[in-house]
Amino acid sequence: MSSSPVYSGDTLSNETAQIVIAPERHGEGLYAVFEDQGSPIAFYDDDGLLPEHSFRIDRDFTTVEVQDRADPKISTRKVLVPYRRYFGRPEKGTAPPLALLQALGDAMEFNDFGDQTGTIPAGYTYFGQFVLHDLTSMTPSITPGKSKPKNIRSATLDLDSVFGAMPPGGASASSQACPAPMAVGETTDGRLLDLPRATDGMPCIADRRNDSNLALAQTHMALIRFFNAVRRLSDDADEARRLTQLHLQSVVLHDYARRLIDNVIYQDVMERGRAVIDVDADGFKLPLEFAAACARFGHSMIRNRYPWNAWNPGATVSAFWDNTYNSAITPMTRLRGQWVADWRRLLAIGLTEAQGAIFAAKIDTRLAFELRQIRPQALPHTTGSMPLSRNLAVRTLQRSYLLELSSAQHVFHCVAGKLGDRAPPGFAPLTEPELLDGESQAVRDALTERPEGGAARLVDSTPLWFYVLKEAAVKGCGLKLGPLGSRIVMETLHAAVSAAEPSILDPSVQPWRPDPRLHPSSESYALPNLIAFSGLLDS
């Protein structure tokens, strides 16, 4: 065996990577831990640090081979799953210049004078972020031409972000007070309405990204409470986990997607299946275009201010960061009781006339003001040769450049070819006037500038993320995704459920119906059902 490998920007992300594996004598998991650029990669199993001679990593950093502690002749291999690039790369010399993409992101509007809200309750903004985190945790090398991102998550909708083993690296002796993985943390006023935390405030959850903002943390906490409520119905922990996974899948497909996906496309996929996104024989690989662009429409659903609850009627994005361990300038150790979510407001149910429902901002090319300059504590770690901007729009477009995503127009052409006669009436890409309509002069200038060297204008070769936002504004009135965004997002969610184990789409269990003991309100399960069964509507 070689000496301990050293982490560099071309290998893995400098976030704590969790490589879930289950060899017989390594307990629940095996983890790779690295702190900084150039630091050694350490491997841990449930019994502690593995000696350097007991593991080997291949030259491309895609496979880890680990010897069995009890019998060194036995080894277990785990392949880090790559993303799948469905729509190719831009042809050489045709990709928009990075400077022009950055100019577009910098020109986008960050609104601080009132939220343009739609009809989707704000709880679905952060539920969507939770779902995205369950599907993807990207570890790219942020280096042009060398991006080979791998997915730390399973890519299927199986709640490994909740049920996966907790990552090491950062836990201190004080964290021995951290309760069991499915415990719920206690707020400062003694209610079990926080994430489980170590005494220093670090969240004791499988995916620590879910403590990056208050609303997301409260969503993760709700899933823990939901599992605990289901567990009380069954003596079998595995059965309780299975029921939790299945009902979460129903919320995603039958409630969340129905609200956000174009109605015609939603019905087409649910009734006729997928036409674009498929499941490989060797397992499902998440579309790179989904993870890096299409699924990030939720950025525009973030409001500037939230009438969060009776104590905090004007909560800001900064307040959401402050009430976490991960994103606060001074890390929080326990959630203050007055910051517990009012789920009736977030889901717009069961309110009196004096209480106001909280609706998400419309899906368009305008973002909340505080996302123009995100505080460093709230940013994920990145690696590679180029630092990413703190401006969310610029940052997203920088990543699309580094990941070499194809233009929206090219993606649209590919999707249309796969759909054939399944394409709905009026299925056509946005025109130049539609892309420019309602935008500031600075955005219009960036979209129509003709780059040197033969690259197309951005209005003709539009970044996929920007296009999905604009398409939702033009074709979906800001209330739903447009045709291209709907097709890719809906088919990806459908595939992620189909490939999961267990799955509500398993042909052997059709038609799947929710368990009546979990108090469904219909033949499917919805987010209000989940929150109510978790005991959170009256918290």
Residue pairs with C-beta under 8 A, 6 or more apart in sequence:
1 52
1 53
1 54
1 55
1 56
2 56
3 52
4 40
4 41
4 42
4 52
5 11
5 40
5 41
5 57
5 61
6 38
6 39
6 40
6 41
7 14
7 34
7 36
7 37
7 38
7 39
7 40
7 41
8 37
8 38
8 383
9 37
9 141
9 142
9 143
9 383
9 384
9 385
10 141
10 143
10 146
10 384
11 61
11 141
12 32
12 34
12 41
12 61
12 139
12 150
13 138
13 139
13 140
13 381
13 382
13 383
14 34
14 35
14 36
14 37
14 381
14 382
14 383
15 137
15 139
15 380
15 381
16 31
16 33
16 34
16 167
16 168
16 169
16 170
16 208
17 31
17 32
17 33
17 34
17 139
17 152
17 167
18 29
18 31
18 32
18 152
18 164
18 165
18 167
18 206
19 29
19 30
19 31
19 32
19 64
19 78
19 80
19 152
20 29
20 30
20 78
20 154
20 160
20 164
20 165
21 29
21 30
21 64
21 66
21 76
21 78
22 28
22 29
23 30
23 66
23 68
23 74
23 76
24 68
25 68
25 69
25 70
25 71
26 45
26 46
26 47
26 66
26 68
26 69
26 76
27 45
27 46
27 47
28 46
28 165
29 45
29 46
29 164
29 165
30 43
30 44
30 45
30 50
30 64
30 66
30 78
31 43
31 44
31 45
31 165
31 167
31 168
31 169
32 41
32 42
32 43
32 64
33 41
33 42
33 43
33 44
33 167
33 168
33 169
34 40
34 41
34 42
35 169
37 383
41 57
42 49
42 50
43 49
43 50
43 54
43 55
43 64
43 66
44 50
44 168
45 66
45 69
47 69
50 66
50 69
54 66
54 67
54 69
54 72
55 64
55 65
55 66
55 67
56 64
56 65
57 63
57 64
57 65
58 65
60 148
61 80
62 79
62 80
62 82
62 150
63 77
63 78
63 79
63 80
64 77
64 78
64 80
65 75
65 76
65 77
66 75
66 76
66 77
66 78
67 73
67 74
67 75
68 74
68 75
68 76
80 139
80 150
80 151
80 152
81 150
81 151
81 154
81 155
81 283
81 285
82 148
82 149
82 150
82 151
82 285
83 136
83 138
83 149
83 150
83 151
83 285
83 286
83 287
83 288
83 291
84 280
84 285
84 286
84 287
84 288
85 287
85 288
85 289
86 276
86 277
86 287
86 288
86 289
86 414
87 289
87 405
87 406
87 410
87 411
87 414
88 406
88 410
88 414
89 404
89 405
89 406
90 404
90 406
90 407
90 410
90 461
93 453
93 454
93 455
94 454
94 455
94 456
94 461
95 401
95 404
95 455
96 401
96 407
96 451
96 455
96 456
96 458
96 461
96 463
97 451
97 452
97 453
97 455
98 398
98 401
100 446
100 449
100 451
100 458
101 394
101 397
101 398
101 400
101 401
101 458
101 463
102 389
102 394
102 397
102 398
103 446
103 449
104 393
104 397
104 443
104 446
104 447
104 458
104 463
104 466
105 389
105 391
105 393
105 394
105 395
105 396
105 397
105 398
106 391
106 393
106 394
107 440
107 442
107 443
107 445
107 446
108 365
108 366
108 367
108 393
108 443
108 466
109 365
109 366
109 367
109 440
109 443
110 366
110 367
110 368
110 369
110 371
110 372
110 393
111 304
111 366
111 367
111 368
111 369
112 304
112 368
112 369
114 304
115 303
115 304
115 305
115 361
115 368
116 361
116 362
116 364
116 366
116 478
117 303
117 359
117 360
117 361
117 362
118 359
118 360
118 361
118 362
118 363
118 477
118 478
118 479
119 359
119 479
120 259
120 260
120 301
120 359
120 360
120 479
121 346
121 347
121 348
121 357
121 358
121 359
121 360
122 215
122 301
122 303
122 306
122 345
122 346
122 358
122 359
122 360
123 215
123 219
123 343
123 346
123 347
123 358
123 527
123 531
124 256
124 259
124 260
124 301
124 360
124 527
125 215
125 298
125 301
125 302
125 360
126 213
126 215
126 216
126 218
126 219
127 219
127 251
127 256
127 527
128 256
128 260
128 298
128 301
129 216
129 219
129 298
130 161
130 210
130 216
130 219
130 220
130 223
131 157
131 252
131 256
131 493
132 291
132 295
132 298
133 153
133 161
133 207
133 209
133 210
133 216
134 153
134 157
134 158
134 159
134 160
134 161
134 162
134 207
135 153
135 155
135 156
135 157
135 286
135 291
135 295
135 492
135 496
136 151
136 153
136 155
136 286
136 291
136 295
137 151
137 152
137 153
137 207
137 209
138 149
138 150
138 151
138 152
138 291
138 292
139 149
139 150
139 151
139 152
140 147
140 148
140 149
140 384
140 399
140 402
140 403
141 147
141 148
141 149
141 383
141 384
142 382
142 383
142 384
142 385
142 386
142 388
142 399
142 402
143 384
143 385
143 386
143 402
144 385
144 386
144 401
144 402
145 404
146 384
147 402
147 403
147 404
149 288
149 403
151 285
151 286
151 291
153 160
153 161
153 207
154 160
155 283
155 284
155 285
155 286
155 496
155 499
156 284
156 496
156 497
156 499
156 500
156 501
157 245
157 248
157 249
157 252
157 493
157 496
157 497
157 500
158 245
158 500
158 501
159 223
159 241
159 244
159 245
159 248
160 206
161 205
161 206
161 207
161 210
161 220
162 205
162 206
162 207
162 220
162 223
162 224
162 227
162 244
163 206
163 241
164 206
164 207
165 181
165 206
166 181
166 204
166 205
166 206
167 206
167 208
170 202
171 178
171 198
171 202
172 198
172 200
174 198
174 199
174 200
175 198
175 199
175 200
175 202
175 204
177 198
177 199
178 196
178 197
178 198
178 199
178 204
179 185
179 196
179 204
180 196
181 196
181 204
181 205
181 206
182 224
182 227
182 228
182 231
183 196
183 204
183 224
184 192
184 193
184 194
184 195
184 196
184 221
184 224
184 225
184 228
185 192
185 193
185 194
185 195
185 196
185 197
185 221
185 334
185 335
186 192
186 194
186 334
187 193
187 194
187 334
187 335
187 336
187 337
187 340
188 334
188 335
188 336
188 337
189 336
189 337
190 337
191 337
191 340
191 539
192 225
193 218
193 221
193 335
193 337
193 340
193 536
193 539
194 217
194 221
194 334
194 335
195 203
195 204
195 205
195 210
195 211
195 217
195 220
195 221
195 224
195 335
196 203
196 204
196 205
196 224
197 203
197 204
197 325
197 333
197 334
198 204
199 333
200 325
200 331
200 333
201 325
201 331
201 332
201 333
201 334
202 208
202 325
202 331
203 210
203 211
203 217
203 325
203 326
205 211
205 220
205 224
207 220
208 326
209 326
209 380
210 216
210 217
210 219
210 220
211 217
211 220
211 324
211 325
211 326
211 327
212 321
212 324
212 326
212 327
212 378
212 380
213 317
213 320
213 321
213 324
213 327
213 378
214 315
214 319
214 320
214 321
214 323
214 324
214 335
214 339
214 341
215 306
215 320
215 341
215 346
217 323
217 324
217 335
218 340
218 341
222 343
222 530
222 531
222 534
222 536
223 244
223 248
223 530
225 534
225 535
225 536
226 244
226 247
226 248
226 530
226 533
226 534
227 240
227 241
227 244
229 533
229 534
229 535
230 240
230 243
230 244
230 247
230 518
230 533
231 237
231 240
233 240
233 243
233 517
233 518
234 240
234 243
242 502
243 515
243 518
245 500
245 502
246 502
246 503
246 504
246 512
247 514
247 515
247 518
247 525
247 529
247 530
248 530
249 497
249 500
249 503
249 504
249 505
250 504
250 512
250 514
250 524
250 525
251 525
251 526
251 527
251 529
251 530
252 493
252 497
253 270
253 493
253 494
253 497
253 504
253 524
254 524
254 525
254 526
255 524
255 525
255 526
255 527
256 527
257 266
257 489
257 490
257 493
258 266
259 480
260 480
260 481
260 486
260 489
261 480
261 481
261 486
261 489
261 490
262 424
262 475
262 476
262 480
262 481
262 482
262 483
262 486
263 480
264 424
265 424
265 483
265 486
265 487
265 490
266 486
266 490
268 422
268 424
269 487
269 490
269 491
269 494
270 494
272 422
273 494
274 491
274 494
274 495
275 418
275 419
275 420
275 422
275 491
276 415
276 418
276 419
276 487
276 488
276 491
277 287
277 488
277 491
277 492
277 494
277 495
278 495
279 495
279 498
279 499
283 499
284 495
284 496
284 498
284 499
286 492
286 496
287 294
287 488
287 492
288 403
288 405
289 405
289 406
289 411
289 464
289 488
290 488
290 489
290 492
292 399
292 400
292 403
292 405
292 465
293 396
293 400
293 405
293 463
293 464
293 465
293 468
294 464
294 465
294 468
294 485
294 488
294 489
294 492
295 489
295 492
296 396
296 465
296 468
297 363
297 468
297 469
297 472
297 481
297 485
297 489
299 367
299 371
299 392
299 396
300 361
300 362
300 363
300 364
300 365
300 366
300 367
300 469
300 472
301 360
301 361
301 362
301 363
302 317
302 360
302 361
302 367
302 368
302 371
303 358
303 360
303 361
303 368
304 316
304 317
304 368
304 369
304 370
305 314
305 315
305 316
306 314
306 315
306 316
306 320
306 358
307 313
307 314
307 315
307 345
307 356
307 358
308 315
308 319
308 339
308 341
308 342
308 345
308 358
309 338
309 339
309 340
309 341
309 342
309 345
310 342
311 338
311 339
312 319
312 338
312 339
316 370
317 368
317 370
317 371
318 370
318 375
319 339
320 327
321 327
321 328
321 375
321 377
321 378
322 328
322 329
322 332
323 332
323 335
323 336
323 339
324 331
324 332
325 331
325 332
325 333
326 377
326 378
327 375
327 377
327 378
328 377
329 375
329 377
340 539
341 536
341 539
342 355
343 531
343 536
343 537
343 539
344 350
344 351
344 355
344 537
345 351
345 355
345 356
345 357
345 358
346 358
347 527
347 528
347 531
348 357
348 358
348 359
349 528
349 537
350 537
351 357
361 368
362 473
362 477
362 478
362 479
363 469
363 472
363 473
363 476
363 478
363 479
363 480
363 481
364 469
364 470
364 472
364 473
364 478
365 439
365 443
365 466
365 469
365 470
365 473
367 392
367 393
371 391
371 392
371 393
372 391
372 392
372 393
373 390
373 391
374 390
374 391
374 392
374 395
375 390
376 390
379 388
379 390
382 388
384 402
386 398
386 402
388 395
388 398
388 399
389 395
389 398
396 465
397 463
397 465
397 466
400 463
400 464
400 465
405 463
405 464
406 414
406 464
407 456
407 461
407 462
407 463
407 464
408 429
408 462
408 463
408 464
408 466
408 467
408 468
408 484
409 429
409 460
409 461
409 462
410 461
411 464
411 484
411 488
412 429
412 484
415 484
415 487
415 488
416 423
416 427
419 427
419 487
424 483
426 483
427 483
429 484
430 462
430 467
430 470
430 471
430 474
430 475
430 482
432 459
432 460
434 470
434 474
435 447
435 459
435 462
435 467
435 470
436 444
436 447
436 448
436 459
437 474
438 473
439 447
446 458
447 457
447 458
447 459
447 462
448 457
448 458
448 459
449 457
449 458
450 457
451 457
455 461
462 470
467 484
468 481
468 482
468 484
468 485
471 481
471 482
471 483
471 484
471 485
472 478
472 480
472 481
472 482
472 485
474 482
475 482
475 483
476 482
476 486
480 486
481 489
494 505
497 503
497 504
497 505
498 505
504 512
505 512
506 512
511 523
513 523
514 520
514 523
514 524
514 525
514 529
518 525
518 529
518 533
519 529
519 532
519 533
520 526
520 529
521 528
521 529
528 537
531 537
